[in-house]
């Protein structure tokens, strides 16, 4: 691997374009780029893989609060980009300093629906290793909704959030996704009259509309999918909030 570039964005244009060094990277392998590999290894002693920390002369400046990361091919074609901000972190974190935002599904979209805070059980980052929140990619048949996993333990490590993945037959669908408790009380509105892609994912992090952790127990996802003619399909699935 060699000749790739990393950049950020300022005023709508690429900014601080930096070259990444050439190094061997077999298919499926992982590497992390840093100007100070020894410092990263010391900061994350339990989770960093020092052998996979690649030293670079310089990187773009990425603010903790918000920014955009852009990966470019050697010919300067944009391969991927993601815009982030600190509101994407788990609301149950008391301090997000030093906590990585991790990509959840490798082939998922480069937006907030596919990123989550690294788990506390790995020290909030896994430099040089697979992301702690990584989940497998999968395809669903049309008119399907799937929750994974069915038991979450928000704020306690492990499965801290549930992916609610859907597939619809074509364009033009809108949806409501709502979480109710076992007594039928509304807990969280995940989507309201939202236009859907043909496939996509919502996350429920086990919090209510006030961003407080939901009580331990069973909950019901109530999903309504509307097509262009106004026809509606209703789905109900259960998900549990547990404790460790």
C-alpha positions as CSV (number, residue, x, y, z in Angstrom):
1,X,0.0,0.0,0.0
2,X,1.4,3.4,-0.9
3,X,0.7,6.8,-2.3
4,X,-2.6,7.4,-0.4
5,X,-3.5,10.8,1.0
6,X,-5.3,12.0,4.1
7,X,-7.0,15.4,4.4
8,X,-9.5,17.4,6.2
9,X,-11.9,20.1,4.9
10,X,-12.0,23.9,5.5
11,X,-14.5,26.3,3.8
12,X,-15.7,23.5,1.5
13,X,-12.2,22.7,0.1
14,X,-9.6,20.0,0.9
15,X,-7.1,21.2,3.5
16,X,-3.9,20.0,5.0
17,X,-3.4,17.1,2.5
18,X,-0.8,14.7,3.9
19,X,0.8,11.7,2.3
20,X,0.7,8.3,4.0
21,X,3.8,6.2,3.9
22,X,4.1,3.0,1.8
23,X,3.9,-0.2,3.8
24,X,2.7,-3.8,3.3
25,X,-0.9,-4.3,4.2
26,X,-2.5,-7.7,3.3
27,X,-6.2,-7.9,2.5
28,X,-8.2,-7.6,5.7
29,X,-5.3,-6.3,7.7
30,X,-5.5,-3.2,10.0
31,X,-3.2,-0.3,10.6
32,X,-3.3,2.9,12.5
33,X,-1.5,6.1,11.5
34,X,0.1,8.3,14.1
35,X,3.0,10.7,14.5
36,X,3.8,9.3,18.0
37,X,3.2,5.5,18.0
38,X,4.9,5.0,21.4
39,X,2.7,7.6,23.0
40,X,-0.4,6.0,21.5
41,X,0.7,2.6,22.8
42,X,1.3,4.0,26.3
43,X,-2.1,5.7,26.3
44,X,-4.0,2.6,25.3
45,X,-1.8,-0.2,26.8
46,X,-4.5,-2.9,26.9
47,X,-5.9,-2.4,23.4
48,X,-3.2,-0.9,21.1
49,X,-1.2,-3.2,18.8
50,X,2.2,-1.5,18.7
51,X,3.3,-3.5,15.7
52,X,0.4,-2.1,13.6
53,X,1.0,1.6,14.5
54,X,2.5,3.2,11.5
55,X,4.5,6.3,12.1
56,X,3.9,9.3,9.8
57,X,5.7,12.7,9.6
58,X,2.4,14.6,9.9
59,X,-1.3,14.3,9.8
60,X,-4.1,16.9,9.2
61,X,-5.4,18.6,12.3
62,X,-8.6,16.9,13.5
63,X,-10.6,18.7,16.2
64,X,-12.1,16.6,19.0
65,X,-15.4,18.5,18.6
66,X,-16.1,18.3,14.9
67,X,-14.4,17.8,11.6
68,X,-14.2,15.9,8.3
69,X,-11.8,13.1,7.4
70,X,-11.1,12.5,3.8
71,X,-9.1,9.5,2.3
72,X,-7.7,10.1,-1.2
73,X,-6.3,7.7,-3.8
74,X,-2.8,8.4,-5.2
75,X,-4.4,10.3,-8.1
76,X,-6.3,12.5,-5.5
77,X,-9.7,10.8,-6.2
78,X,-11.8,10.8,-3.0
79,X,-12.2,7.2,-1.8
80,X,-14.1,7.9,1.4
81,X,-15.0,10.7,3.7
82,X,-16.8,11.1,7.0
83,X,-18.0,14.2,8.9
84,X,-18.1,13.8,12.6
85,X,-19.0,15.8,15.8
86,X,-19.0,15.0,19.5
87,X,-22.8,14.7,19.6
88,X,-22.3,11.3,17.9
89,X,-20.8,9.9,21.1
90,X,-22.9,7.8,23.5
91,X,-25.0,10.1,25.7
92,X,-24.1,7.9,28.7
93,X,-20.4,9.0,28.6
94,X,-19.6,11.5,31.3
95,X,-16.4,12.6,29.4
96,X,-15.7,11.8,25.7
97,X,-12.0,13.0,25.9
98,X,-9.8,10.3,24.4
99,X,-12.8,8.2,23.3
100,X,-12.7,7.0,19.7
101,X,-15.7,7.2,17.3
102,X,-15.6,3.8,15.6
103,X,-17.0,2.6,12.3
104,X,-19.6,-0.2,13.1
105,X,-20.0,-2.0,9.7
106,X,-17.1,-1.9,7.3
107,X,-19.3,-1.6,4.2
108,X,-21.9,0.6,5.9
109,X,-22.4,4.3,5.1
110,X,-19.9,6.9,6.1
111,X,-22.3,8.8,8.3
112,X,-23.4,9.1,11.9
113,X,-25.7,6.0,11.7
114,X,-22.6,3.8,11.3
115,X,-20.4,5.2,14.0
116,X,-20.4,4.7,17.8
117,X,-18.2,5.4,20.8
118,X,-15.5,2.7,21.5
119,X,-16.3,0.4,24.4
120,X,-15.1,1.1,27.9
121,X,-14.0,-2.5,28.2
122,X,-11.1,-1.8,25.7
123,X,-10.1,1.5,27.2
124,X,-12.2,3.5,24.6
125,X,-9.9,2.9,21.6
126,X,-8.3,0.0,19.7
127,X,-5.5,1.5,17.7
128,X,-4.1,-1.1,15.3
129,X,-6.8,-3.6,16.1
130,X,-10.4,-4.3,14.9
131,X,-12.9,-1.7,16.2
132,X,-14.6,-2.8,19.5
133,X,-18.0,-2.0,18.0
134,X,-17.5,-3.8,14.7
135,X,-20.5,-5.8,13.4
136,X,-20.8,-8.0,10.4
137,X,-22.3,-6.8,7.1
138,X,-25.4,-8.5,6.0
139,X,-28.2,-8.2,3.4
140,X,-31.9,-8.3,4.1
141,X,-34.8,-9.2,1.8
142,X,-37.3,-6.4,1.0
143,X,-39.9,-5.7,3.6
144,X,-37.7,-6.8,6.5
145,X,-36.6,-5.3,9.7
146,X,-34.0,-6.9,12.0
147,X,-32.7,-5.9,15.4
148,X,-29.1,-6.9,16.4
149,X,-28.4,-7.7,19.1
150,X,-31.6,-8.4,21.0
151,X,-30.1,-7.6,24.4
152,X,-28.0,-4.5,25.0
153,X,-26.1,-3.2,28.1
154,X,-25.8,0.6,27.5
155,X,-23.0,2.3,29.4
156,X,-21.6,-1.0,30.7
157,X,-19.5,-2.3,27.9
158,X,-20.4,-5.2,25.7
159,X,-23.3,-4.6,23.3
160,X,-24.0,-1.0,24.1
161,X,-26.5,-0.3,21.3
162,X,-28.9,-2.1,19.0
163,X,-28.8,-1.8,15.2
164,X,-32.2,-1.7,13.6
165,X,-31.7,-2.6,10.0
166,X,-34.4,-2.4,7.4
167,X,-34.9,-3.1,3.7
168,X,-37.8,-1.8,1.5
169,X,-38.7,-2.8,-2.1
170,X,-37.9,0.6,-3.7
171,X,-37.7,4.3,-3.4
172,X,-40.3,6.6,-1.9
173,X,-40.9,5.0,1.5
174,X,-41.2,7.0,4.7
175,X,-41.2,5.6,8.2
176,X,-41.8,6.0,11.9
177,X,-39.6,4.0,14.3
178,X,-40.7,4.2,18.0
179,X,-39.6,2.4,21.1
180,X,-42.2,1.5,23.8
181,X,-41.7,-0.1,27.2
182,X,-43.5,-3.3,28.3
183,X,-46.4,-1.2,29.7
184,X,-46.9,0.5,26.3
185,X,-45.4,3.8,27.3
186,X,-43.5,5.8,24.6
187,X,-39.8,5.8,25.4
188,X,-37.9,7.0,22.3
189,X,-38.8,8.3,18.9
190,X,-36.0,7.1,16.6
191,X,-37.6,8.4,13.3
192,X,-40.7,10.3,12.5
193,X,-42.0,10.6,8.9
194,X,-38.4,10.0,7.8
195,X,-37.7,9.3,4.1
196,X,-35.9,6.0,3.8
197,X,-33.2,4.7,1.5
198,X,-33.9,1.2,0.1
199,X,-31.7,-0.2,2.9
200,X,-30.4,1.4,6.1
201,X,-29.8,1.3,9.8
202,X,-31.0,3.2,12.9
203,X,-29.4,2.8,16.3
204,X,-31.0,2.6,19.7
205,X,-28.6,3.2,22.5
206,X,-30.9,2.2,25.3
207,X,-31.9,5.8,26.2
208,X,-35.2,7.7,26.3
209,X,-36.1,10.9,24.5
210,X,-34.4,12.8,27.3
211,X,-31.2,10.8,26.7
212,X,-31.4,9.0,30.0
213,X,-30.7,5.3,30.3
214,X,-33.8,3.2,30.1
215,X,-34.6,0.9,32.9
216,X,-33.6,-2.8,32.7
217,X,-36.4,-4.7,31.0
218,X,-38.1,-5.6,27.7
219,X,-39.0,-3.0,25.1
220,X,-40.9,-3.1,21.8
221,X,-39.8,-1.5,18.5
222,X,-42.9,-0.4,16.6
223,X,-42.1,0.4,13.0
224,X,-44.5,1.8,10.4
225,X,-43.4,1.9,6.7
226,X,-45.4,3.9,4.3
227,X,-45.1,3.6,0.5
228,X,-46.1,6.2,-2.1
229,X,-49.7,5.0,-2.3
230,X,-50.1,5.5,1.5
231,X,-50.1,1.7,2.2
232,X,-48.5,0.9,5.5
233,X,-46.6,-2.1,6.8
234,X,-46.3,-2.5,10.6
235,X,-43.5,-4.4,12.3
236,X,-43.1,-5.2,16.0
237,X,-40.0,-6.6,17.6
238,X,-38.7,-6.9,21.1
239,X,-35.3,-5.7,22.4
240,X,-34.1,-6.0,26.0
241,X,-32.0,-3.6,28.1
242,X,-29.9,-5.6,30.5
243,X,-27.2,-5.0,33.1
244,X,-23.8,-6.6,33.8
